């Protein structure tokens, strides 16, 4: 008999991979149209965007020119990119 915990984990990994694949397809569609995909909270459904908007505000308040950013467990790294326009150096983003 299969271990149900492993099956759930594999199912979660599969769903997450599909989500990333969809996000990548959307980004490519924007690029093909000569546009940039919305970053951070702007790319999230409004009903789920509040925490992301708060993260962005926190990042913008702390990241200025010369700030170095190390973003761990960053997923797609979109929140790392929020710091860049303020002059922060993105040292590395690791998912």
Backbone atoms as SQL, in Angstrom:
CREATE TABLE atoms (id INTEGER PRIMARY KEY, chain TEXT, resi INTEGER, resn TEXT, atom TEXT, x REAL, y REAL, z REAL);
INSERT INTO atoms VALUES
  (1, 'A', 1, 'UNK', 'N', 0.837, -1.197, 0.000),
  (2, 'A', 1, 'UNK', 'CA', 0.000, 0.000, 0.000),
  (3, 'A', 1, 'UNK', 'C', 0.876, 1.253, 0.000),
  (4, 'A', 2, 'UNK', 'N', 0.502, 2.233, -0.793),
  (5, 'A', 2, 'UNK', 'CA', 1.268, 3.480, -0.873),
  (6, 'A', 2, 'UNK', 'C', 1.092, 4.304, 0.395),
  (7, 'A', 3, 'UNK', 'N', 2.139, 5.038, 0.733),
  (8, 'A', 3, 'UNK', 'CA', 2.092, 5.920, 1.892),
  (9, 'A', 3, 'UNK', 'C', 1.283, 7.165, 1.521),
  (10, 'A', 4, 'UNK', 'N', 0.158, 7.435, 2.219),
  (11, 'A', 4, 'UNK', 'CA', -0.691, 8.586, 1.854),
  (12, 'A', 4, 'UNK', 'C', 0.040, 9.920, 1.983),
  (13, 'A', 5, 'UNK', 'N', 0.987, 10.037, 2.924),
  (14, 'A', 5, 'UNK', 'CA', 1.721, 11.296, 3.078),
  (15, 'A', 5, 'UNK', 'C', 2.574, 11.575, 1.850),
  (16, 'A', 6, 'UNK', 'N', 3.185, 10.541, 1.304),
  (17, 'A', 6, 'UNK', 'CA', 4.007, 10.719, 0.103),
  (18, 'A', 6, 'UNK', 'C', 3.127, 11.081, -1.081),
  (19, 'A', 7, 'UNK', 'N', 1.968, 10.443, -1.180),
  (20, 'A', 7, 'UNK', 'CA', 1.055, 10.744, -2.283),
  (21, 'A', 7, 'UNK', 'C', 0.581, 12.196, -2.224),
  (22, 'A', 8, 'UNK', 'N', 0.275, 12.679, -1.034),
  (23, 'A', 8, 'UNK', 'CA', -0.159, 14.074, -0.880),
  (24, 'A', 8, 'UNK', 'C', 0.981, 15.007, -1.263),
  (25, 'A', 9, 'UNK', 'N', 2.211, 14.695, -0.802),
  (26, 'A', 9, 'UNK', 'CA', 3.372, 15.515, -1.129),
  (27, 'A', 9, 'UNK', 'C', 3.588, 15.567, -2.638),
  (28, 'A', 10, 'UNK', 'N', 3.522, 14.421, -3.299),
  (29, 'A', 10, 'UNK', 'CA', 3.707, 14.382, -4.745),
  (30, 'A', 10, 'UNK', 'C', 2.602, 15.171, -5.452),
  (31, 'A', 11, 'UNK', 'N', 1.388, 15.069, -4.944),
  (32, 'A', 11, 'UNK', 'CA', 0.273, 15.824, -5.526),
  (33, 'A', 11, 'UNK', 'C', 0.500, 17.325, -5.358),
  (34, 'A', 12, 'UNK', 'N', 0.978, 17.733, -4.172),
  (35, 'A', 12, 'UNK', 'CA', 1.274, 19.147, -3.930),
  (36, 'A', 12, 'UNK', 'C', 2.385, 19.635, -4.854),
  (37, 'A', 13, 'UNK', 'N', 3.429, 18.827, -5.022),
  (38, 'A', 13, 'UNK', 'CA', 4.527, 19.193, -5.918),
  (39, 'A', 13, 'UNK', 'C', 4.015, 19.352, -7.347),
  (40, 'A', 14, 'UNK', 'N', 3.126, 18.456, -7.761),
  (41, 'A', 14, 'UNK', 'CA', 2.574, 18.518, -9.112),
  (42, 'A', 14, 'UNK', 'C', 1.763, 19.801, -9.301),
  (43, 'A', 15, 'UNK', 'N', 0.910, 20.134, -8.342),
  (44, 'A', 15, 'UNK', 'CA', 0.115, 21.366, -8.414),
  (45, 'A', 15, 'UNK', 'C', 1.014, 22.597, -8.455),
  (46, 'A', 16, 'UNK', 'N', 2.060, 22.589, -7.638),
  (47, 'A', 16, 'UNK', 'CA', 2.972, 23.724, -7.607),
  (48, 'A', 16, 'UNK', 'C', 3.700, 23.868, -8.941),
  (49, 'A', 17, 'UNK', 'N', 4.107, 22.763, -9.517),
  (50, 'A', 17, 'UNK', 'CA', 4.779, 22.808, -10.819),
  (51, 'A', 17, 'UNK', 'C', 3.826, 23.357, -11.890),
  (52, 'A', 18, 'UNK', 'N', 2.571, 22.929, -11.855),
  (53, 'A', 18, 'UNK', 'CA', 1.591, 23.456, -12.813),
  (54, 'A', 18, 'UNK', 'C', 1.413, 24.964, -12.640),
  (55, 'A', 19, 'UNK', 'N', 1.392, 25.413, -11.390),
  (56, 'A', 19, 'UNK', 'CA', 1.249, 26.835, -11.110),
  (57, 'A', 19, 'UNK', 'C', 2.438, 27.617, -11.668),
  (58, 'A', 20, 'UNK', 'N', 3.646, 27.116, -11.455),
  (59, 'A', 20, 'UNK', 'CA', 4.837, 27.779, -11.995),
  (60, 'A', 20, 'UNK', 'C', 4.828, 27.767, -13.518),
  (61, 'A', 21, 'UNK', 'N', 4.422, 26.645, -14.110),
  (62, 'A', 21, 'UNK', 'CA', 4.357, 26.557, -15.567),
  (63, 'A', 21, 'UNK', 'C', 3.369, 27.576, -16.135),
  (64, 'A', 22, 'UNK', 'N', 2.211, 27.698, -15.504),
  (65, 'A', 22, 'UNK', 'CA', 1.222, 28.680, -15.937),
  (66, 'A', 22, 'UNK', 'C', 1.792, 30.090, -15.836),
  (67, 'A', 23, 'UNK', 'N', 2.457, 30.379, -14.733),
  (68, 'A', 23, 'UNK', 'CA', 3.059, 31.704, -14.537),
  (69, 'A', 23, 'UNK', 'C', 4.102, 31.990, -15.624),
  (70, 'A', 24, 'UNK', 'N', 4.905, 30.967, -15.957),
  (71, 'A', 24, 'UNK', 'CA', 5.919, 31.131, -17.000),
  (72, 'A', 24, 'UNK', 'C', 5.266, 31.389, -18.359),
  (73, 'A', 25, 'UNK', 'N', 4.189, 30.672, -18.662),
  (74, 'A', 25, 'UNK', 'CA', 3.479, 30.888, -19.930),
  (75, 'A', 25, 'UNK', 'C', 2.925, 32.306, -20.005),
  (76, 'A', 26, 'UNK', 'N', 2.375, 32.782, -18.898),
  (77, 'A', 26, 'UNK', 'CA', 1.832, 34.143, -18.874),
  (78, 'A', 26, 'UNK', 'C', 2.946, 35.163, -19.086),
  (79, 'A', 27, 'UNK', 'N', 4.089, 34.944, -18.466),
  (80, 'A', 27, 'UNK', 'CA', 5.219, 35.858, -18.630),
  (81, 'A', 27, 'UNK', 'C', 5.694, 35.875, -20.077),
  (82, 'A', 28, 'UNK', 'N', 5.738, 34.700, -20.695),
  (83, 'A', 28, 'UNK', 'CA', 6.146, 34.632, -22.099),
  (84, 'A', 28, 'UNK', 'C', 5.163, 35.364, -23.005),
  (85, 'A', 29, 'UNK', 'N', 3.881, 35.250, -22.717),
  (86, 'A', 29, 'UNK', 'CA', 2.877, 35.950, -23.515),
  (87, 'A', 29, 'UNK', 'C', 3.068, 37.465, -23.413),
  (88, 'A', 30, 'UNK', 'N', 3.360, 37.953, -22.201),
  (89, 'A', 30, 'UNK', 'CA', 3.634, 39.380, -22.033),
  (90, 'A', 30, 'UNK', 'C', 4.867, 39.774, -22.835),
  (91, 'A', 31, 'UNK', 'N', 5.925, 38.964, -22.739),
  (92, 'A', 31, 'UNK', 'CA', 7.176, 39.273, -23.438),
  (93, 'A', 31, 'UNK', 'C', 6.973, 39.298, -24.948),
  (94, 'A', 32, 'UNK', 'N', 6.208, 38.335, -25.458),
  (95, 'A', 32, 'UNK', 'CA', 5.949, 38.287, -26.901),
  (96, 'A', 32, 'UNK', 'C', 5.180, 39.518, -27.378),
  (97, 'A', 33, 'UNK', 'N', 4.379, 40.083, -26.482),
  (98, 'A', 33, 'UNK', 'CA', 3.613, 41.288, -26.824),
  (99, 'A', 33, 'UNK', 'C', 4.426, 42.563, -26.554),
  (100, 'A', 34, 'UNK', 'N', 5.690, 42.389, -26.110),
  (101, 'A', 34, 'UNK', 'CA', 6.539, 43.540, -25.815),
  (102, 'A', 34, 'UNK', 'C', 6.210, 44.212, -24.502),
  (103, 'A', 35, 'UNK', 'N', 5.559, 43.494, -23.609),
  (104, 'A', 35, 'UNK', 'CA', 5.153, 44.046, -22.311),
  (105, 'A', 35, 'UNK', 'C', 5.901, 43.328, -21.191),
  (106, 'A', 36, 'UNK', 'N', 5.812, 43.877, -19.980),
  (107, 'A', 36, 'UNK', 'CA', 6.356, 43.214, -18.801),
  (108, 'A', 36, 'UNK', 'C', 5.197, 42.649, -17.996),
  (109, 'A', 37, 'UNK', 'N', 5.366, 41.427, -17.514),
  (110, 'A', 37, 'UNK', 'CA', 4.341, 40.825, -16.650),
  (111, 'A', 37, 'UNK', 'C', 4.256, 41.634, -15.360),
  (112, 'A', 38, 'UNK', 'N', 3.054, 41.766, -14.797),
  (113, 'A', 38, 'UNK', 'CA', 2.923, 42.489, -13.535),
  (114, 'A', 38, 'UNK', 'C', 3.726, 41.801, -12.436),
  (115, 'A', 39, 'UNK', 'N', 4.421, 42.581, -11.630),
  (116, 'A', 39, 'UNK', 'CA', 5.242, 42.035, -10.552),
  (117, 'A', 39, 'UNK', 'C', 4.534, 42.133, -9.216),
  (118, 'A', 40, 'UNK', 'N', 4.896, 41.239, -8.301),
  (119, 'A', 40, 'UNK', 'CA', 4.419, 41.306, -6.923),
  (120, 'A', 40, 'UNK', 'C', 2.916, 41.298, -6.810),
  (121, 'A', 41, 'UNK', 'N', 2.389, 42.171, -5.965),
  (122, 'A', 41, 'UNK', 'CA', 0.956, 42.204, -5.685),
  (123, 'A', 41, 'UNK', 'C', 0.137, 42.526, -6.929),
  (124, 'A', 42, 'UNK', 'N', 0.726, 43.233, -7.873),
  (125, 'A', 42, 'UNK', 'CA', -0.005, 43.572, -9.098),
  (126, 'A', 42, 'UNK', 'C', -0.327, 42.332, -9.927),
  (127, 'A', 43, 'UNK', 'N', 0.435, 41.258, -9.731),
  (128, 'A', 43, 'UNK', 'CA', 0.205, 40.028, -10.480),
  (129, 'A', 43, 'UNK', 'C', -0.644, 39.014, -9.743),
  (130, 'A', 44, 'UNK', 'N', -1.167, 39.390, -8.589),
  (131, 'A', 44, 'UNK', 'CA', -1.965, 38.485, -7.752),
  (132, 'A', 44, 'UNK', 'C', -3.424, 38.931, -7.790),
  (133, 'A', 45, 'UNK', 'N', -4.329, 37.968, -7.741),
  (134, 'A', 45, 'UNK', 'CA', -5.751, 38.322, -7.669),
  (135, 'A', 45, 'UNK', 'C', -5.974, 39.234, -6.466),
  (136, 'A', 46, 'UNK', 'N', -6.785, 40.282, -6.626),
  (137, 'A', 46, 'UNK', 'CA', -6.974, 41.252, -5.545),
  (138, 'A', 46, 'UNK', 'C', -7.368, 40.634, -4.200),
  (139, 'A', 47, 'UNK', 'N', -8.174, 39.589, -4.232),
  (140, 'A', 47, 'UNK', 'CA', -8.608, 38.997, -2.963),
  (141, 'A', 47, 'UNK', 'C', -7.469, 38.307, -2.215),
  (142, 'A', 48, 'UNK', 'N', -6.359, 38.034, -2.904),
  (143, 'A', 48, 'UNK', 'CA', -5.211, 37.398, -2.265),
  (144, 'A', 48, 'UNK', 'C', -4.016, 38.345, -2.157),
  (145, 'A', 49, 'UNK', 'N', -4.127, 39.548, -2.697),
  (146, 'A', 49, 'UNK', 'CA', -2.983, 40.437, -2.832),
  (147, 'A', 49, 'UNK', 'C', -2.557, 41.220, -1.614),
  (148, 'A', 50, 'UNK', 'N', -3.407, 41.339, -0.600),
  (149, 'A', 50, 'UNK', 'CA', -3.076, 42.196, 0.548),
  (150, 'A', 50, 'UNK', 'C', -1.748, 41.840, 1.214),
  (151, 'A', 51, 'UNK', 'N', -1.478, 40.574, 1.530),
  (152, 'A', 51, 'UNK', 'CA', -0.182, 40.276, 2.164),
  (153, 'A', 51, 'UNK', 'C', 1.001, 40.640, 1.263),
  (154, 'A', 52, 'UNK', 'N', 0.848, 40.426, -0.037),
  (155, 'A', 52, 'UNK', 'CA', 1.934, 40.736, -0.968),
  (156, 'A', 52, 'UNK', 'C', 2.173, 42.238, -1.046),
  (157, 'A', 53, 'UNK', 'N', 1.102, 43.009, -1.018),
  (158, 'A', 53, 'UNK', 'CA', 1.242, 44.466, -1.025),
  (159, 'A', 53, 'UNK', 'C', 1.979, 44.919, 0.229),
  (160, 'A', 54, 'UNK', 'N', 1.684, 44.292, 1.366),
  (161, 'A', 54, 'UNK', 'CA', 2.372, 44.623, 2.613),
  (162, 'A', 54, 'UNK', 'C', 3.856, 44.262, 2.506),
  (163, 'A', 55, 'UNK', 'N', 4.171, 43.086, 1.957),
  (164, 'A', 55, 'UNK', 'CA', 5.571, 42.693, 1.762),
  (165, 'A', 55, 'UNK', 'C', 6.283, 43.730, 0.898),
  (166, 'A', 56, 'UNK', 'N', 5.646, 44.135, -0.175),
  (167, 'A', 56, 'UNK', 'CA', 6.250, 45.134, -1.066),
  (168, 'A', 56, 'UNK', 'C', 6.529, 46.437, -0.328),
  (169, 'A', 57, 'UNK', 'N', 5.574, 46.886, 0.468),
  (170, 'A', 57, 'UNK', 'CA', 5.766, 48.120, 1.231),
  (171, 'A', 57, 'UNK', 'C', 6.947, 47.984, 2.186),
  (172, 'A', 58, 'UNK', 'N', 7.057, 46.821, 2.857),
  (173, 'A', 58, 'UNK', 'CA', 8.168, 46.583, 3.784),
  (174, 'A', 58, 'UNK', 'C', 9.505, 46.589, 3.042),
  (175, 'A', 59, 'UNK', 'N', 9.534, 45.951, 1.879),
  (176, 'A', 59, 'UNK', 'CA', 10.762, 45.885, 1.085),
  (177, 'A', 59, 'UNK', 'C', 11.164, 47.279, 0.617),
  (178, 'A', 60, 'UNK', 'N', 10.195, 48.023, 0.080),
  (179, 'A', 60, 'UNK', 'CA', 10.485, 49.369, -0.429),
  (180, 'A', 60, 'UNK', 'C', 10.977, 50.294, 0.685),
  (181, 'A', 61, 'UNK', 'N', 10.442, 50.124, 1.895),
  (182, 'A', 61, 'UNK', 'CA', 10.833, 50.971, 3.021),
  (183, 'A', 61, 'UNK', 'C', 12.262, 50.684, 3.474),
  (184, 'A', 62, 'UNK', 'N', 12.748, 49.474, 3.256),
  (185, 'A', 62, 'UNK', 'CA', 14.054, 49.093, 3.770),
  (186, 'A', 62, 'UNK', 'C', 15.165, 49.038, 2.727),
  (187, 'A', 63, 'UNK', 'N', 14.814, 48.926, 1.472),
  (188, 'A', 63, 'UNK', 'CA', 15.817, 48.740, 0.423),
  (189, 'A', 63, 'UNK', 'C', 16.063, 50.045, -0.316),
  (190, 'A', 64, 'UNK', 'N', 17.274, 50.550, -0.156),
  (191, 'A', 64, 'UNK', 'CA', 17.684, 51.767, -0.837),
  (192, 'A', 64, 'UNK', 'C', 18.964, 51.489, -1.616),
  (193, 'A', 65, 'UNK', 'N', 19.485, 52.491, -2.240),
  (194, 'A', 65, 'UNK', 'CA', 20.732, 52.346, -2.985),
  (195, 'A', 65, 'UNK', 'C', 21.811, 51.788, -2.055),
  (196, 'A', 66, 'UNK', 'N', 22.475, 50.757, -2.520),
  (197, 'A', 66, 'UNK', 'CA', 23.544, 50.137, -1.740),
  (198, 'A', 66, 'UNK', 'C', 23.095, 48.972, -0.873),
  (199, 'A', 67, 'UNK', 'N', 21.795, 48.810, -0.687),
  (200, 'A', 67, 'UNK', 'CA', 21.292, 47.669, 0.078),
  (201, 'A', 67, 'UNK', 'C', 21.536, 46.410, -0.738),
  (202, 'A', 68, 'UNK', 'N', 22.042, 45.356, -0.080),
  (203, 'A', 68, 'UNK', 'CA', 22.238, 44.079, -0.763),
  (204, 'A', 68, 'UNK', 'C', 21.132, 43.132, -0.314),
  (205, 'A', 69, 'UNK', 'N', 20.523, 42.437, -1.260),
  (206, 'A', 69, 'UNK', 'CA', 19.384, 41.573, -0.978),
  (207, 'A', 69, 'UNK', 'C', 19.762, 40.118, -1.215),
  (208, 'A', 70, 'UNK', 'N', 19.505, 39.298, -0.213),
  (209, 'A', 70, 'UNK', 'CA', 19.620, 37.848, -0.328),
  (210, 'A', 70, 'UNK', 'C', 18.227, 37.310, -0.064),
  (211, 'A', 71, 'UNK', 'N', 17.593, 36.755, -1.071),
  (212, 'A', 71, 'UNK', 'CA', 16.212, 36.285, -0.964),
  (213, 'A', 71, 'UNK', 'C', 16.218, 34.765, -1.006),
  (214, 'A', 72, 'UNK', 'N', 15.910, 34.139, 0.124),
  (215, 'A', 72, 'UNK', 'CA', 15.865, 32.683, 0.213),
  (216, 'A', 72, 'UNK', 'C', 14.426, 32.203, 0.121),
  (217, 'A', 73, 'UNK', 'N', 14.237, 31.029, -0.437),
  (218, 'A', 73, 'UNK', 'CA', 12.899, 30.445, -0.603),
  (219, 'A', 73, 'UNK', 'C', 11.999, 31.421, -1.362),
  (220, 'A', 74, 'UNK', 'N', 12.532, 31.973, -2.437),
  (221, 'A', 74, 'UNK', 'CA', 11.867, 33.089, -3.116),
  (222, 'A', 74, 'UNK', 'C', 10.876, 32.675, -4.184),
  (223, 'A', 75, 'UNK', 'N', 10.778, 31.387, -4.500),
  (224, 'A', 75, 'UNK', 'CA', 9.871, 30.987, -5.569),
  (225, 'A', 75, 'UNK', 'C', 10.316, 31.603, -6.877),
  (226, 'A', 76, 'UNK', 'N', 9.478, 32.424, -7.469),
  (227, 'A', 76, 'UNK', 'CA', 9.815, 33.042, -8.748),
  (228, 'A', 76, 'UNK', 'C', 10.733, 34.253, -8.591),
  (229, 'A', 77, 'UNK', 'N', 10.946, 34.719, -7.373),
  (230, 'A', 77, 'UNK', 'CA', 11.843, 35.848, -7.137),
  (231, 'A', 77, 'UNK', 'C', 11.237, 37.211, -7.411),
  (232, 'A', 78, 'UNK', 'N', 9.932, 37.278, -7.603),
  (233, 'A', 78, 'UNK', 'CA', 9.301, 38.550, -7.952),
  (234, 'A', 78, 'UNK', 'C', 9.442, 39.600, -6.854),
  (235, 'A', 79, 'UNK', 'N', 9.380, 39.180, -5.594),
  (236, 'A', 79, 'UNK', 'CA', 9.518, 40.170, -4.523),
  (237, 'A', 79, 'UNK', 'C', 10.945, 40.700, -4.453),
  (238, 'A', 80, 'UNK', 'N', 11.927, 39.907, -4.886),
  (239, 'A', 80, 'UNK', 'CA', 13.308, 40.405, -4.956),
  (240, 'A', 80, 'UNK', 'C', 13.392, 41.568, -5.937),
  (241, 'A', 81, 'UNK', 'N', 12.666, 41.448, -7.029),
  (242, 'A', 81, 'UNK', 'CA', 12.720, 42.479, -8.065),
  (243, 'A', 81, 'UNK', 'C', 12.097, 43.793, -7.614),
  (244, 'A', 82, 'UNK', 'N', 11.245, 43.751, -6.603),
  (245, 'A', 82, 'UNK', 'CA', 10.631, 44.971, -6.074),
  (246, 'A', 82, 'UNK', 'C', 11.705, 45.873, -5.472),
  (247, 'A', 83, 'UNK', 'N', 12.761, 45.283, -4.912),
  (248, 'A', 83, 'UNK', 'CA', 13.823, 46.060, -4.275),
  (249, 'A', 83, 'UNK', 'C', 14.728, 46.738, -5.301),
  (250, 'A', 84, 'UNK', 'N', 14.841, 46.177, -6.470),
  (251, 'A', 84, 'UNK', 'CA', 15.808, 46.668, -7.458),
  (252, 'A', 84, 'UNK', 'C', 15.577, 48.111, -7.911),
  (253, 'A', 85, 'UNK', 'N', 14.351, 48.526, -8.226),
  (254, 'A', 85, 'UNK', 'CA', 14.159, 49.921, -8.671),
  (255, 'A', 85, 'UNK', 'C', 14.564, 50.955, -7.616),
  (256, 'A', 86, 'UNK', 'N', 14.590, 50.567, -6.348),
  (257, 'A', 86, 'UNK', 'CA', 15.002, 51.495, -5.290),
  (258, 'A', 86, 'UNK', 'C', 16.520, 51.576, -5.168),
  (259, 'A', 87, 'UNK', 'N', 17.242, 50.823, -6.014),
  (260, 'A', 87, 'UNK', 'CA', 18.697, 50.887, -5.992),
  (261, 'A', 87, 'UNK', 'C', 19.366, 49.732, -5.278),
  (262, 'A', 88, 'UNK', 'N', 18.601, 48.804, -4.757),
  (263, 'A', 88, 'UNK', 'CA', 19.187, 47.661, -4.072),
  (264, 'A', 88, 'UNK', 'C', 19.881, 46.736, -5.066),
  (265, 'A', 89, 'UNK', 'N', 20.937, 46.094, -4.592),
  (266, 'A', 89, 'UNK', 'CA', 21.631, 45.094, -5.405),
  (267, 'A', 89, 'UNK', 'C', 21.058, 43.739, -5.038),
  (268, 'A', 90, 'UNK', 'N', 20.582, 42.994, -6.031),
  (269, 'A', 90, 'UNK', 'CA', 20.073, 41.663, -5.785),
  (270, 'A', 90, 'UNK', 'C', 21.281, 40.727, -5.824),
  (271, 'A', 91, 'UNK', 'N', 21.723, 40.297, -4.649),
  (272, 'A', 91, 'UNK', 'CA', 22.889, 39.440, -4.558),
  (273, 'A', 91, 'UNK', 'C', 22.571, 38.073, -5.127),
  (274, 'A', 92, 'UNK', 'N', 21.492, 37.482, -4.659),
  (275, 'A', 92, 'UNK', 'CA', 21.069, 36.178, -5.175),
  (276, 'A', 92, 'UNK', 'C', 19.649, 35.900, -4.689),
  (277, 'A', 93, 'UNK', 'N', 18.914, 35.192, -5.492),
  (278, 'A', 93, 'UNK', 'CA', 17.586, 34.710, -5.109),
  (279, 'A', 93, 'UNK', 'C', 17.609, 33.194, -5.285),
  (280, 'A', 94, 'UNK', 'N', 17.303, 32.482, -4.232),
  (281, 'A', 94, 'UNK', 'CA', 17.395, 31.029, -4.238),
  (282, 'A', 94, 'UNK', 'C', 16.056, 30.441, -3.854),
  (283, 'A', 95, 'UNK', 'N', 15.525, 29.601, -4.718),
  (284, 'A', 95, 'UNK', 'CA', 14.247, 28.955, -4.411),
  (285, 'A', 95, 'UNK', 'C', 14.486, 27.633, -3.754);
